[in-house]
C-alpha cells in the first residue's frame, strides 16, 4: 500500500487514480468528523465534498508537511462551521463551536459518556475527541487547531480531570 506522501507525489505527477485512492482512504474519517460538527447526514456529505474539492485544488504542487488527518482536520472543521454559520446567521466563530449539538443523555454507558463529554467546554471536548477518537498525537492537535502545544496539554488535562471527577465517567478511570 502506498503511503500518503507517495500518493501525493503521484497526484502531483498527474495520476488521477492516486487521488481516488487518497479519497477512499480518508472519506469515512472526513465524513465522521463532519458529522461530529454538523450532526446532519446531508450537511456532513456536503462538507465531505467541499473538503475533497478544496484538496483537489491544491494540486499540482501540494506538499504534505504533517499527517493527512492533521491537514484535513481544520479544513473539515472550518467548512462545517461555515456551513452551520450560513444556515444559522448571527452565530459566528467560537459561538458556532459552542452551539454544536451534544448527544442526548441516556442510561446506557455510551449515553452517559456522551453526556459527560457534553459537560466539557467546546474547546476541551474538541481536544479530547481529537486525541481519543481521532487518535491524533498532541503535537498534531496543536498544528491542526493552530494553538500552542501547552494549550492543548492544558485543555486535555483539565478535561480529563473533569471527566475523572464526574460520576458518569469515574469508572473509566479506575485502575489508574
Secondary structure, 3 states (H helix, E strand, C coil): CCCHHHHHHHHHCCCHHHHHHHHHHHHHHHHHHHHHHHCCHHHHHHHHHHHHHHHHHCCCCCCCCCCHHHHHHHHHHHHHHHHHHHHCCCCCCHHHHHCCCCCCCCCCHHHHHHHHHHCCCHHHHHHHHHHHCCCCCHHHHHHHHCCCHHHHHHHHHHHHHHHHHCCCCHHHHCCC
